[in-house]
């Protein structure tokens, strides 16, 4: 058997119906490349290994889990990468889909990795702490709408699929979990540049209670700042509004 490592944010999914539901949420067909992040004890891995005709890999930081998975699921031999997803290089050439019961302590950083890889990652199905899942899927005008919502929604359509009760895990986490699906947009938001867009969104939300004219003053000319949009707060702007503003930055 294996041990749970609190430091790695490990909570293992033990509800088989839920495992299947998560795997079923990822549309895959023969010939596709699929990466699982953080297979842990193999709760969803065993179902992914049963999908015929896909090119499957899994990435797991915990060496003990890697050894356990190789012993328990011989079919995974040669498909496991023993490192952190945050340090990983692209696992495939060409397009691939990503799935995982993400370690909650790094789930936000995993989403930034997805953004970095977005030209090759067309669909993601992930389980997150519920509040993170809600934040990613939130629309403008909502208190949960923030930096992560805007950055991801500029490139992906986000669907909040279902909640996962804490009793589905061992040990039960102190928080609820949520599963979301990201599907890459055919037409991503028209941003001036990734750097400008990131700076704009982060600066706007870092003082989210203030009218945008205050925090964004250093990023725009005086004339541009006269636009009525700058009397709004960050959470009132759509992804398209942020994208349009990125073209007017200094």
C-alpha positions in Angstrom: 0.0 0.0 0.0 0.9 3.6 0.0 0.8 6.5 2.6 -1.0 9.7 2.3 1.2 12.8 2.2 -0.4 15.9 3.7 2.4 18.0 2.3 1.4 17.1 -1.3 -2.3 17.9 -0.5 -3.3 14.3 -1.0 -6.9 13.2 -0.6 -7.8 10.0 -2.5 -11.1 9.6 -4.4 -12.7 6.3 -3.4 -16.2 6.6 -4.9 -16.2 4.5 -8.0 -19.3 6.1 -9.6 -17.6 9.5 -9.2 -14.4 8.2 -10.7 -16.3 7.0 -13.7 -18.3 10.3 -14.0 -15.0 12.3 -14.1 -13.5 10.1 -16.8 -16.8 10.2 -18.8 -16.7 14.0 -18.7 -13.5 13.9 -20.9 -14.5 13.4 -24.5 -11.9 11.1 -26.0 -11.8 9.1 -29.2 -9.3 6.7 -30.7 -5.9 8.1 -31.5 -6.1 11.0 -29.0 -3.3 11.8 -26.5 -4.3 12.1 -22.9 -2.3 13.3 -19.9 -3.5 12.6 -16.3 -2.0 14.9 -13.6 -1.6 13.5 -10.1 -2.9 9.9 -10.5 -2.2 9.2 -6.8 -3.6 5.8 -6.0 -5.0 5.3 -9.5 -8.7 6.1 -8.8 -9.4 7.5 -12.2 -6.2 6.1 -13.8 -7.7 2.5 -14.0 -10.6 3.8 -16.1 -8.4 5.9 -18.3 -6.2 2.8 -19.0 -9.3 1.0 -20.2 -10.1 3.5 -23.0 -9.2 1.8 -26.3 -6.8 3.4 -28.8 -5.6 6.4 -26.8 -2.0 7.4 -26.2 -2.0 7.8 -22.4 0.6 9.3 -20.0 0.4 10.2 -16.3 2.6 12.6 -14.3 3.1 12.0 -10.6 5.6 13.7 -8.2 5.4 11.1 -5.4 7.8 8.2 -6.1 6.0 5.9 -3.7 2.8 6.4 -5.7 4.6 5.7 -9.0 5.9 2.4 -7.6 2.4 1.5 -6.3 0.8 2.3 -9.6 3.3 0.2 -11.6 2.7 -2.8 -9.3 -1.1 -2.4 -9.3 -1.7 -1.5 -12.9 0.9 -3.2 -15.1 -0.5 -1.5 -18.2 0.8 1.8 -16.9 4.5 0.7 -17.3 6.4 3.2 -19.4 3.5 5.8 -19.3 4.4 7.4 -16.0 6.5 10.6 -15.6 7.9 11.0 -12.1 8.1 14.7 -11.6 5.9 17.8 -10.7 3.5 19.0 -13.4 4.8 22.5 -12.6 8.3 21.6 -13.8 7.2 19.3 -16.6 8.0 19.9 -20.3 5.3 19.2 -22.9 4.5 15.5 -22.6 3.4 15.1 -26.2 3.9 16.5 -29.7 0.6 17.8 -31.1 -2.7 18.1 -29.4 -3.5 16.4 -26.1 -6.3 16.4 -23.4 -5.6 16.8 -19.7 -7.5 15.3 -16.8 -6.9 15.1 -13.1 -8.0 15.1 -9.5 -5.6 18.0 -9.0 -3.6 18.4 -5.7 -5.5 21.4 -4.2 -2.5 23.2 -3.0 -1.2 23.7 -6.5 -4.4 23.6 -8.6 -4.2 27.3 -9.5 -0.6 26.9 -10.6 -1.7 23.9 -12.7 -4.1 26.2 -14.5 -1.3 28.6 -15.3 0.6 25.7 -16.8 -2.5 24.9 -18.9 -2.4 28.5 -20.2 1.2 28.1 -21.0 0.4 24.9 -23.0 -2.9 26.1 -24.4 -1.9 25.7 -28.1 -1.7 22.0 -27.5 -4.3 21.4 -24.7 -7.8 21.6 -26.2 -9.8 20.1 -23.4 -9.2 19.9 -19.6 -11.4 18.0 -17.0 -10.3 18.7 -13.5 -11.4 18.3 -9.9 -10.6 21.3 -7.7 -11.5 22.6 -4.3 -15.1 23.8 -4.9 -14.3 27.5 -4.4 -11.5 27.4 -7.0 -13.8 25.6 -9.5 -16.5 28.2 -8.9 -14.0 31.0 -9.3 -12.7 29.7 -12.6 -16.3 29.3 -14.0 -17.7 32.6 -12.7 -19.0 35.4 -14.9 -18.6 39.1 -14.6 -20.6 40.8 -11.9 -20.0 37.9 -9.5 -17.9 38.3 -6.3 -16.0 35.0 -7.3 -15.1 36.4 -10.7 -11.4 37.3 -10.6 -7.9 37.0 -12.3 -8.2 33.2 -12.9 -11.7 33.5 -14.4 -10.7 36.2 -16.9 -7.3 34.6 -17.9 -8.8 31.2 -18.5 -12.1 32.4 -20.1 -10.1 34.4 -22.7 -9.0 31.1 -24.2 -11.4 28.4 -22.9 -15.2 27.8 -22.5 -15.7 26.8 -18.9 -18.4 24.5 -17.7 -19.0 23.7 -14.0 -20.1 20.1 -14.2 -20.8 18.7 -10.7 -19.9 18.8 -7.1 -18.1 16.0 -5.3 -19.0 15.4 -1.6 -16.2 15.1 0.9 -17.3 11.6 1.8 -16.2 10.4 -1.6 -12.6 10.7 -0.4 -10.2 9.1 2.0 -9.4 11.0 4.1 -12.4 13.3 3.6 -11.1 16.8 2.9 -12.5 19.7 5.0 -13.8 21.3 1.8 -16.2 20.4 -1.0 -14.9 19.7 -4.4 -16.1 20.6 -7.9 -15.4 19.3 -11.4 -15.1 21.6 -14.3 -14.4 21.2 -18.0 -12.4 23.7 -20.1 -12.8 23.5 -23.9 -10.5 25.7 -26.0 -12.3 28.4 -27.9 -12.1 28.4 -31.7 -11.8 32.2 -31.4 -9.9 33.2 -28.3 -10.2 36.8 -27.0 -8.4 39.3 -29.1 -5.7 40.5 -26.7 -2.8 42.9 -27.5 -0.2 40.5 -26.0 -0.1 37.9 -23.3 2.1 40.1 -21.1 -0.1 43.2 -21.4 -3.3 41.2 -20.8 -1.8 39.6 -17.6 -0.6 42.9 -16.2 -3.9 44.6 -16.9 -6.1 41.8 -15.3 -3.8 41.4 -12.3 -3.6 45.2 -11.7 -7.4 45.6 -12.0 -8.3 42.8 -9.6 -5.5 43.6 -7.0 -7.7 46.6 -6.0 -11.0 45.1 -7.0 -13.1 47.4 -4.8 -11.8 50.6 -6.4 -12.9 52.2 -9.6 -10.5 51.1 -12.4 -9.2 54.6 -13.0 -7.2 54.4 -9.7 -5.3 51.1 -10.1 -4.9 51.4 -13.9 -3.6 54.9 -14.0 0.0 53.9 -14.7 -1.0 51.7 -17.6 -3.0 54.2 -19.8 -2.7 57.8 -21.2 -4.7 60.5 -19.5 -7.1 60.8 -22.5 -7.9 57.1 -22.5 -8.6 57.2 -18.8 -11.5 59.6 -19.4 -13.5 56.7 -20.9 -16.5 55.9 -18.7 -15.4 52.2 -18.5 -12.8 53.3 -16.0 -15.5 54.3 -13.5 -16.4 50.6 -13.2 -14.8 48.0 -10.9 -12.8 45.1 -12.2 -15.6 42.5 -11.6 -18.0 44.5 -13.8 -15.8 44.1 -16.9 -16.3 41.1 -19.3 -13.4 39.2 -20.7 -14.0 41.0 -24.0 -13.8 44.4 -22.2 -10.4 43.5 -20.7 -9.2 42.2 -24.1 -10.3 45.5 -25.8 -8.6 47.6 -23.1 -5.3 45.7 -23.6 -5.0 47.3 -27.0 -5.2 50.8 -25.5 -2.4 50.3 -22.9 0.8 52.4 -23.0 
